[in-house]
Amino acid sequence: MQLQSTQERKRTIGWIGTIARVIGGLGALYWGVMHGLPRTELAWLDLFLGLAAYPAGSVLVMAIRQRLTREPLRAYGGFGYCVNIGIGIALFSVTPHAAALFYGSALLLQAARRDPGCEILAFSNVLLRRNDQVGCAVYTPLDAVEGRLTPKAPA
């Protein structure tokens, strides 16, 4: 199976999904920065981890996977959700402020691109020009409802 190019991939989110991601992203960034500032000894580490190391880690993992297979990752269902939620729990348990910065910046990236993909893979999907999905559950129901409410353009 061939990968879809960015031009072939026409899935976009509507205004409700975009606004929801902007609000969620700004909220996560605000929480990550404002609650991390009183701990100045860790604030720089949180900024580094959340805005550089975690995005780079997701890109590295997916770049390695891309060398092994060109097939897009489609981990839906129970396993995909468990992986996505497990990674989120691990990040928020160990470095909550950095995790908030990572997810907040990923949500803003998705909103800017009007991309319905998974937050955890937002950076790797952009940089590697892919559309990999791992248990996307947070905004998917909202996007589905919005898709049903939005009239389709005539073909």
PAZAPA-4460 file (N, C-alpha, C; in steps of 0.05 Angstrom, whole numbers, plus 32768, in hexadecimal, padded with zeros to 4 digits):
% residues 155
    n_x    n_y    n_z   ca_x   ca_y   ca_z    c_x    c_y    c_z   seq   type   mol
   8011   7FE8   8000   8000   8000   8000   8012   8019   8000     1      M     A
   800B   802C   7FF0   801B   8044   7FEF   8011   8059   8003     2      Q     A
   8024   8069   800C   801D   807F   801E   800F   8095   800F     3      L     A
   7FFC   80A2   801C   7FEE   80B8   800F   7FFF   80D1   8013     4      Q     A
   8001   80E1   7FFD   800F   80FA   7FFF   7FFD   810E   800D     5      S     A
   8009   8124   8016   7FFA   8139   8023   7FE4   8143   8011     6      T     A
   7FE8   8145   7FF7   7FD4   814F   7FE4   7FBD   813B   7FE2     7      Q     A
   7FC3   8120   7FE3   7FAE   810C   7FE1   7F9D   810B   7FFA     8      E     A
   7FA8   8112   8010   7F9A   810F   802A   7F8B   8129   802E     9      R     A
   7F70   8127   802A   7F5F   813E   802C   7F50   8140   8046    10      K     A
   7F54   812D   8058   7F45   812E   8071   7F4D   8147   8081    11      R     A
   7F3A   8157   8087   7F3F   816E   8098   7F29   8170   80AD    12      T     A
   7F2F   817F   80C1   7F1B   8183   80D6   7F0C   819D   80D1    13      I     A
   7EF4   819F   80DB   7EE4   81B7   80D8   7EEC   81CC   80ED    14      G     A
   7EDC   81E1   80ED   7EE2   81F7   80FF   7EDE   81EF   811D    15      W     A
   7ECB   81DF   8123   7EC7   81D6   813E   7EDF   81C7   8148    16      I     A
   7EE8   81B4   8138   7F00   81A4   813F   7F19   81B5   8141    17      G     A
   7F1B   81C8   812F   7F33   81DA   8130   7F32   81EB   8149    18      T     A
   7F1B   81F7   814F   7F19   8208   8167   7F1E   81F7   8181    19      I     A
   7F13   81DF   8181   7F16   81CE   8198   7F34   81C7   819D    20      A     A
   7F43   81C2   8187   7F5F   81BD   8189   7F6F   81D5   8192    21      R     A
   7F67   81ED   8188   7F75   8205   8190   7F70   820A   81AE    22      V     A
   7F57   8207   81B7   7F52   820B   81D4   7F60   81F6   81E5    23      I     A
   7F5F   81DD   81DC   7F6D   81C8   81EB   7F8B   81CC   81EB    24      G     A
   7F96   81D4   81D4   7FB3   81D9   81D2   7FBC   81F0   81E3    25      G     A
   7FAE   8206   81E1   7FB5   821E   81F2   7FB2   8218   820F    26      L     A
   7F9D   8209   8216   7F99   8202   8232   7FAF   81F0   823D    27      G     A
   7FB8   81DD   822D   7FCD   81CB   8235   7FE8   81DB   8237    28      A     A
   7FED   81EC   8224   8005   81FC   8225   8005   820F   823D    29      L     A
   7FEE   821B   8242   7FEC   822D   825A   7FF1   821D   8273    30      Y     A
   7FE5   8206   8276   7FE9   81F6   828E   8006   81ED   8291    31      W     A
   8011   81E4   827A   802D   81DA   827B   8041   81F0   8283    32      G     A
   803C   8209   8279   804E   821F   827F   8049   822B   829B    33      V     A
   8030   8232   82A0   802A   8240   82B8   802D   822F   82D1    34      M     A
   8027   8216   82D0   802B   8205   82E7   8047   81FA   82E9    35      H     A
   8056   81FD   82D3   8072   81F4   82D4   8085   820A   82DD    36      G     A
   807D   8224   82DA   808E   823A   82E1   8097   823B   82FE    37      L     A
   8085   8236   8311   808F   8237   832D   80A6   8224   8333    38      P     A
   80A9   8210   8323   80BF   81FD   8327   80D5   8204   8313    39      R     A
   80E1   821B   8315   80F4   8224   8301   810B   8211   82FB    40      T     A
   8112   8201   830F   8128   81EE   8309   8120   81D9   82F5    41      E     A
   8106   81D4   82F2   80FE   81C0   82DE   80F0   81CD   82C6    42      L     A
   80EB   81E7   82C7   80DC   81F4   82B1   80EB   81F1   8297    43      A     A
   8105   81F4   8296   8114   81F2   827D   8113   81D5   8273    44      W     A
   8116   81C2   8286   8114   81A6   827E   80F9   819F   8272    45      L     A
   80E4   81AA   827F   80C9   81A5   8274   80C6   81B1   8258    46      D     A
   80D0   81C9   8254   80CE   81D5   823A   80DD   81C5   8225    47      L     A
   80F5   81BC   822C   8105   81AC   821A   80F7   8191   8213    48      F     A
   80EE   8183   8228   80E1   816A   8224   80C7   816D   8213    49      L     A
   80B6   8180   821B   809C   8182   820F   809D   818E   81F3    50      G     A
   80AF   81A0   81ED   80B0   81AD   81D3   80C5   81A3   81C0    51      L     A
   80D8   8192   81CA   80ED   8188   81B9   80F0   816A   81BB    52      A     A
   80F5   8160   81D3   80FC   8143   81D6   80E5   8131   81CF    53      A     A
   80CD   8136   81DA   80B6   8125   81D4   80AE   8126   81B7    54      Y     A
   80AC   813D   81AB   80A7   813D   818E   80BD   812F   817E    55      P     A
   80D6   8133   8185   80EC   8126   8177   80EB   8108   817B    56      A     A
   80E3   80FF   8193   80E0   80E3   8198   80CB   80D6   8187    57      G     A
   80B4   80E3   8184   809F   80D8   8173   80A8   80D7   8156    58      S     A
   80B6   80EB   814D   80C0   80EB   8132   80D5   80D5   812E    59      V     A
   80E6   80D1   8141   80FB   80BC   813F   80EE   80A0   813E    60      L     A
   80DB   809B   814F   80CE   8081   8150   80C0   807C   8135    61      V     A
   80B2   8090   812B   80A3   808C   8112   80B6   808B   80FA    62      M     A
   80CD   8099   80FB   80E0   8098   80E6   80EC   807C   80E4    63      A     A
   80F1   8070   80FB   80FB   8054   80FC   80E6   8041   80F0    64      I     A
   80CE   8045   80F8   80B8   8034   80EE   80B5   8038   80CF    65      R     A
   80B9   8051   80C6   80B6   8056   80A9   80CC   8047   8099    66      Q     A
   80E3   8044   80A6   80F9   8035   8098   80F2   8017   8096    67      R     A
   80E2   800E   80A9   80DB   7FF1   80AA   80C3   7FEB   8097    68      L     A
   80B0   7FFE   8096   8099   7FFA   8085   808E   8015   807B    69      T     A
   8085   8015   8063   8079   802E   8058   805B   8030   805D    70      R     A
   8050   801A   8068   8033   801A   806E   802D   802E   8084    71      E     A
   8017   803D   8081   8010   804F   8096   8007   8040   80AF    72      P     A
   800D   804A   80C6   8005   803D   80DF   7FE7   8043   80E4    73      L     A
   7FD8   802E   80E8   7FBB   8031   80EE   7FB5   8020   8106    74      R     A
   7FBB   802A   811E   7FB6   801C   8137   7F9D   8026   8144    75      A     A
   7F86   801C   813A   7F6C   8024   8145   7F63   800E   8158    76      Y     A
   7F4D   8013   8165   7F42   7FFE   8177   7F50   7FFE   8192    77      G     A
   7F4B   7FE9   81A1   7F54   7FE7   81BC   7F72   7FE9   81BF    78      G     A
   7F82   7FDC   81AE   7F9F   7FDD   81B0   7FA9   7FF9   81AB    79      F     A
   7FA0   8006   8196   7FA9   8021   8190   7FA2   8035   81A6    80      G     A
   7F89   8032   81B0   7F81   8044   81C6   7F92   8040   81DF    81      Y     A
   7F98   8026   81E5   7FA8   8020   81FD   7FC4   802B   81FA    82      C     A
   7FD0   8029   81E2   7FEB   8034   81DD   7FEB   8052   81E0    83      V     A
   7FD8   805F   81D4   7FD6   807D   81D5   7FD2   8086   81F2    84      N     A
   7FBE   807A   81FF   7FB8   8082   821B   7FD0   807B   822D    85      I     A
   7FDC   8064   8229   7FF3   805C   8239   800A   8070   8237    86      G     A
   8010   8078   821E   8025   808C   821A   801E   80A6   8228    87      I     A
   8005   80AF   8225   7FFC   80C7   8233   7FFE   80C5   8251    88      G     A
   7FF5   80AF   825C   7FF7   80AC   8279   8014   80AC   8282    89      I     A
   8026   809E   8273   8042   809D   827B   804E   80B9   827A    90      A     A
   8049   80C8   8265   8054   80E3   8262   804A   80F6   8278    91      L     A
   802F   80F5   827D   8024   8106   8291   802C   80FE   82AE    92      F     A
   8031   80E4   82B2   803A   80DB   82CD   8056   80E4   82D3    93      S     A
   8067   80E3   82C0   8084   80E9   82C5   808A   8106   82C2    94      V     A
   8080   8112   82AC   8086   812F   82A7   806C   813D   829E    95      T     A
   805A   8143   82B1   8040   814E   82A9   8042   8168   829A    96      P     A
   8054   817A   82A1   8055   8194   8294   8060   8191   8278    97      H     A
   8074   8180   8275   8080   817B   825A   806B   816D   8248    98      A     A
   805C   815B   8254   8047   814D   8244   8032   8161   823B    99      A     A
   802A   8173   824C   8016   8187   8245   8021   8199   822E   100      A     A
   803A   81A0   822F   8046   81B0   821A   8047   81A1   8200   101      L     A
   804E   8187   8201   804F   8176   81E9   8033   8174   81DD   102      F     A
   801F   816C   81ED   8004   8168   81E2   7FF8   8183   81D9   103      Y     A
   7FFD   8198   81E8   7FF3   81B3   81E1   7FFE   81BC   81C6   104      G     A
   8018   81B9   81C2   8024   81C2   81A9   801B   81B0   8192   105      S     A
   8017   8196   8197   800D   8184   8182   7FF0   818C   817A   106      A     A
   7FE0   8193   818E   7FC4   819B   8187   7FC4   81B5   8176   107      L     A
   7FD5   81C8   817D   7FD7   81E0   816D   7FE1   81DA   8151   108      L     A
   7FF4   81C8   814E   7FFD   81C0   8134   7FE7   81B4   8124   109      L     A
   7FD7   81A2   8130   7FC0   8196   8122   7FAC   81AB   811A   110      Q     A
   7FA6   81BE   812C   7F93   81D3   8126   7F9C   81E4   810E   111      A     A
   7FB6   81EB   810E   7FC1   81FB   80F8   7FBF   81EC   80DE   112      A     A
   7FC3   81D2   80DE   7FC2   81C2   80C6   7FA6   81B7   80C0   113      R     A
   7F93   81BB   80D3   7F78   81B0   80D1   7F79   8191   80CD   114      R     A
   7F8B   8185   80DD   7F91   8169   80DB   7F82   8159   80F1   115      D     A
   7F73   8145   80EA   7F64   8136   80FE   7F74   811F   810B   116      P     A
   7F8E   811E   8106   7F9E   8108   810F   7FA3   8107   812D   117      G     A
   7FB3   80F5   8136   7FB9   80F1   8152   7FCD   8105   815C   118      C     A
   7FC9   810F   8174   7FDB   8123   817F   7FF7   8119   8183   119      E     A
   7FF9   8100   818C   8013   80F5   8192   8025   80F2   8179   120      I     A
   8018   80F1   8162   8027   80EE   8149   8026   8107   8137   121      L     A
   801D   811D   8142   801A   8135   8131   8034   813E   8125   122      A     A
   8049   813F   8135   8063   8149   812C   806F   8135   8117   123      F     A
   806E   811B   811D   807A   8108   810B   806A   8107   80F1   124      S     A
   8050   810A   80F2   8040   810A   80D9   8047   8122   80C8   125      N     A
   804C   8139   80D4   8053   8151   80C4   806F   814D   80B9   126      V     A
   8082   8147   80C9   809E   8146   80C1   80A4   812F   80AE   127      L     A
   8097   8118   80B2   809C   8101   80A1   8088   80FF   808A   128      L     A
   8075   8113   8088   8060   8113   8073   8051   80F9   8073   129      R     A
   8046   80F2   808A   8037   80D9   808D   801C   80DF   8099   130      R     A
   800C   80CB   809C   7FF2   80CD   80A9   7FEE   80B4   80BA   131      N     A
   8000   80B0   80CE   7FFE   809A   80E0   7FEA   80A0   80F6   132      D     A
   7FDC   808B   8100   7FC8   808F   8114   7FCB   8079   812A   133      Q     A
   7FCA   8082   8143   7FCC   806F   8159   7FB6   8077   816D   134      V     A
   7FA1   8068   816D   7F8B   806B   8181   7F82   8088   8185   135      G     A
   7F7B   8095   8170   7F72   80B1   8172   7F56   80B1   817E   136      C     A
   7F54   80BB   8196   7F3A   80B9   81A3   7F30   80D4   81AF   137      A     A
   7F42   80E7   81B3   7F3A   80FF   81C2   7F27   8110   81B1   138      V     A
   7F2F   8118   8199   7F1F   812A   8189   7F0F   811C   8173   139      Y     A
   7F14   8103   816F   7F07   80F4   8159   7EE8   80F5   815B   140      T     A
   7EDD   80F0   8173   7EBF   80F2   8175   7EB5   810D   816E   141      P     A
   7EC2   8122   8176   7EBA   813E   816F   7EBB   8142   8151   142      L     A
   7ED1   8138   8144   7ED3   813B   8127   7EBD   812B   8119   143      D     A
   7EB6   8114   8124   7EA1   8104   8117   7E86   8112   8119   144      A     A
   7E7F   811E   8130   7E66   812C   8133   7E66   8145   8120   145      V     A
   7E7C   8153   8120   7E7E   816A   810E   7E7B   8163   80F1   146      E     A
   7E87   814C   80E9   7E84   8143   80CE   7E67   813D   80C6   147      G     A
   7E58   8132   80D9   7E3C   812D   80D4   7E2B   8146   80D2   148      R     A
   7E33   815A   80E1   7E24   8173   80E2   7E2A   8186   80CB   149      L     A
   7E42   8183   80BF   7E4B   8195   80AA   7E40   818B   808F   150      T     A
   7E32   819C   8080   7E28   8193   8066   7E3F   818E   8053   151      P     A
   7E3D   8179   8043   7E51   8172   8030   7E4E   8183   8017   152      K     A
   7E65   818B   800C   7E65   819A   7FF3   7E5D   8188   7FDC   153      A     A
   7E4E   8191   7FC9   7E47   8180   7FB2   7E5F   8179   7FA2   154      P     A
   7E5F   8160   7F98   7E77   8156   7F89   7E78   8160   7F6D   155      A     A
***
